[in-house]
Amino acid sequence: MFDVKKIREDFPILNEKVNGKALVYFDNGATNQKPNQVVNSIVDYYKTTNSNIHRGVHSLSQKATEAFENARIKIQNHFNIGSSKEVILTKGTTESINLVASCFTSIVSKGDEILVSALEHHSNIVPWQLLCERTGAELKVIPMNQNGELEVDKLDILINENTKLVAVNHISNALGIINPIELIIEKAHKVGAAVLIDGAQSSPHLKIDIQKLDCDFYTVSAHKMCGPTGVGVLFGKQDWLNKMVPYHGGGEMIKEVSFEKTTYADLPHKFEAGTPNIAGVIAFGEAIDYLNNIGLENIEKYENSLLVYAQKQLLDIEDVKIYGESDKKAAVISFNIEGVHPYDIGHILDQQGVAVRTGHHCTQPIMSYFDIPGTVRASFSFYNTIEEIDVFVSALKKAIRMLK
Ligand SMILES: *Cc1c(COP(=O)(O)O)cnc(C)c1O
């Protein structure tokens, strides 16, 4: 049974006061909160297990290594990844995408095309621009329509024999739109192009089956899934990972080093140079357990009920314009009030304890498309409630009264 009251007991931060008001945290798209189980696992690790991994013969190091590798297996199972060799631990989605873009330097050349979508986060645009600058390849963009949906009828022209890689997000962080990635993957594979899916926004809300999706790369940020910051995942198919030269050189990623020649460690360690965020990875394993105890299907259903309720309340308010009015949406509402700057709304909401994101959400091309400076974004998590939406809506009405 999904019991939000009980769930909230695991998140002490939800009882914090902000500006003298009860916190209503609706900035989950930027990062979500961490339950006690995750926080405690970080503390426990440093109190009982701290030592470096994969190095020492001593027992503590073995214990740390085991806990770290156990978290990798949890990640593998959670996302239904075929082999633990395909689970590269990174700092987050940004690093995961940069890793692939950097390693594709020797795979891509002049005349090739990299395809992204109009809905991408800057971290799924800029690394590809850098790759294009290094190689002479060309960046192409799948356009979107006024509802924030990708124009899939253009795919057959955009995905062609020059396309080397297609990089799209599963869910847009700015608008919450769920993209038709199955279709994109199928069309890309027909021309032999690789597909990278930015899963930073989908992994907190949906059950992801990577083998079923059959994408070539998939990226995750732990901190958006109740895990710590500075931890992420890059799934990559072994065929690609074997073809790619290492991203970073250093400890952990080598087999043998001499000044004449260095050989690389086996997957996944080949892409994991240096000492990782050991406690963070272990805590991410806890976060995955936590989410699975509730059940991603339950989370998705509950969050959707919050979305439907909030959307209805907002549309009842005059002058509210919601961006991305698709029926394929995660629990994100991006909106503006006619004639009011989003920052001013965000500021007055904050004074009333309501945390939302305002601005361009690292997606300036989307804001340019709608010709706006930014939006107010309310993004929900499974620990939010209908009552909190009511507080948010009346705070918003107050802000509108003050500003208009
Ligand atoms: C948050 C986010 C990113 C960046 O993730 P980091 O954890 O900051 O590296 C990339 N893409 C999308 C869609 C995001 O929501």
PDBQT file of the ligand as one rigid body, heavy atoms in Angstrom, charges set to zero:
ROOT
HETATM    1  C1  LIG A 501      19.753  17.085 -14.157  1.00  0.00    +0.000 C 
HETATM    2  C2  LIG A 501      19.833  16.771 -15.602  1.00  0.00    +0.000 A 
HETATM    3  C3  LIG A 501      21.057  16.652 -16.246  1.00  0.00    +0.000 A 
HETATM    4  C4  LIG A 501      22.360  16.917 -15.550  1.00  0.00    +0.000 C 
HETATM    5  O1  LIG A 501      22.550  16.019 -14.513  1.00  0.00    +0.000 OA
HETATM    6  P1  LIG A 501      23.727  16.247 -13.435  1.00  0.00    +0.000 P 
HETATM    7  O2  LIG A 501      23.310  15.356 -12.332  1.00  0.00    +0.000 OA
HETATM    8  O3  LIG A 501      23.681  17.693 -13.068  1.00  0.00    +0.000 OA
HETATM    9  O4  LIG A 501      24.985  15.857 -14.078  1.00  0.00    +0.000 OA
HETATM   10  C5  LIG A 501      21.050  16.297 -17.577  1.00  0.00    +0.000 A 
HETATM   11  N1  LIG A 501      19.910  16.079 -18.240  1.00  0.00    +0.000 NA
HETATM   12  C6  LIG A 501      18.710  16.184 -17.656  1.00  0.00    +0.000 A 
HETATM   13  C7  LIG A 501      17.481  15.906 -18.454  1.00  0.00    +0.000 C 
HETATM   14  C8  LIG A 501      18.635  16.545 -16.322  1.00  0.00    +0.000 A 
HETATM   15  O5  LIG A 501      17.447  16.668 -15.742  1.00  0.00    +0.000 OA
ENDROOT
TORSDOF 0
